[in-house]
Amino acid sequence: MQELLGILEGLHPEVDFNTCTNLVDGKILDSFDIVTIVAEVNATFDVAIPAEELIPENFNSAQALWALIERLDEE
């Protein structure tokens, strides 16, 4: 989780990713951020996020994104 928080904080150091739950809905993350996150997750965790998982619910919080990474890593 710390590595993920590092990725997110690298994009938006002004955001408290430990508590924020509206990263997409609140327009904190844009489409370019999502593309960057997907690429960084793939490189860091060796997990490919498929297109059908690119939904706001999976990116609205660091916790939701971490749950997605863990789920995909198990598959």
C-alpha positions as CSV (number, residue, x, y, z in Angstrom):
1,M,0.0,0.0,0.0
2,Q,2.9,2.4,0.8
3,E,4.2,2.0,-2.8
4,L,0.7,2.9,-4.2
5,L,0.5,5.9,-1.9
6,G,3.9,7.0,-3.2
7,I,2.6,6.8,-6.8
8,L,-0.5,8.8,-6.0
9,E,1.3,11.4,-4.0
10,G,3.8,11.8,-6.9
11,L,0.8,12.9,-9.0
12,H,-0.9,15.1,-6.4
13,P,1.2,15.8,-3.3
14,E,-1.5,18.2,-2.0
15,V,-4.1,15.4,-1.6
16,D,-4.5,13.2,1.5
17,F,-4.9,9.9,-0.1
18,N,-5.3,8.1,3.2
19,T,-8.7,9.8,3.7
20,C,-9.9,11.0,0.3
21,T,-12.8,8.9,-1.2
22,N,-13.8,11.0,-4.2
23,L,-10.7,11.1,-6.3
24,V,-12.6,10.6,-9.6
25,D,-16.0,12.0,-8.6
26,G,-14.4,15.1,-7.1
27,K,-12.4,15.6,-10.3
28,I,-9.1,15.3,-8.4
29,L,-7.9,12.6,-10.8
30,D,-8.3,13.2,-14.5
31,S,-8.0,10.7,-17.4
32,F,-4.3,11.4,-17.8
33,D,-3.8,10.6,-14.1
34,I,-5.6,7.4,-14.5
35,V,-3.4,6.4,-17.5
36,T,-0.3,7.2,-15.4
37,I,-1.6,5.2,-12.4
38,V,-2.4,2.2,-14.6
39,A,1.1,2.2,-16.1
40,E,2.7,2.7,-12.7
41,V,0.7,-0.1,-11.2
42,N,1.6,-2.4,-14.0
43,A,5.3,-1.6,-13.6
44,T,5.4,-1.6,-9.8
45,F,3.1,-4.5,-9.0
46,D,3.2,-6.4,-12.3
47,V,-0.6,-6.2,-12.4
48,A,-2.5,-5.4,-15.6
49,I,-5.7,-3.4,-15.1
50,P,-8.1,-4.4,-17.8
51,A,-10.4,-1.9,-19.5
52,E,-13.5,-3.2,-17.8
53,E,-12.0,-2.3,-14.4
54,L,-11.4,1.4,-15.4
55,I,-14.5,2.6,-13.5
56,P,-14.7,5.4,-11.0
57,E,-15.4,3.0,-8.1
58,N,-12.0,1.5,-8.5
59,F,-10.2,4.8,-8.5
60,N,-12.2,7.0,-6.0
61,S,-9.8,6.1,-3.1
62,A,-6.4,4.6,-2.5
63,Q,-8.1,1.8,-0.6
64,A,-10.4,1.0,-3.5
65,L,-7.4,0.9,-5.9
66,W,-5.4,-1.2,-3.5
67,A,-8.3,-3.7,-3.3
68,L,-8.4,-3.8,-7.1
69,I,-4.7,-4.5,-7.2
70,E,-4.9,-7.3,-4.7
71,R,-7.9,-8.9,-6.4
72,L,-6.2,-8.8,-9.8
73,D,-2.9,-10.1,-8.3
74,E,-4.8,-13.2,-7.0
75,E,-6.4,-14.0,-10.4
